[in-house]
Amino acid sequence: MDLSKAPNPRKLQLCRTYFLTGFAFLPFVWAINVCWFFAEAFRKPTYPEQSQIKRYVIYSAIGTLFWTIALITWIVIFQTNRAAWGATADYISFIIPLGSA
């Protein structure tokens, strides 16, 4: 997406929309928000909407980091304990891997 052609209020509206969409358990949208608006928030000359865009980018980065840590933690715990959890792990698994039962 080419943000250079969008007016500043439209950039703010788009950044805010992506930030709020991330609250629907979609941390990938927060990551996209950070990637698209980082330069706009921190590298461009100042303009009135930039402080709000900067805030949304920072909060999106924090949300992305939080969800990344939470998901990695869950994946590690689940993968290391799946066999020990027995039938409970099988019920919450989409694919039951081969291995010790």
Number of C-alpha atoms within 10 A of each C-alpha: 6 6 13 9 8 12 9 17 12 12 19 19 13 16 25 19 14 21 26 14 15 20 13 9 10 16 21 17 20 29 20 19 26 25 14 16 21 18 11 20 22 14 9 10 8 11 9 9 15 20 14 14 25 20 14 25 28 17 16 28 21 15 20 22 15 12 17 14 12 11 12 11 11 12 12 11 11 15 10 11 12 21 17 12 12 12 12 11 16 14 10 10 12 8 8 11 11 7 7 8 10
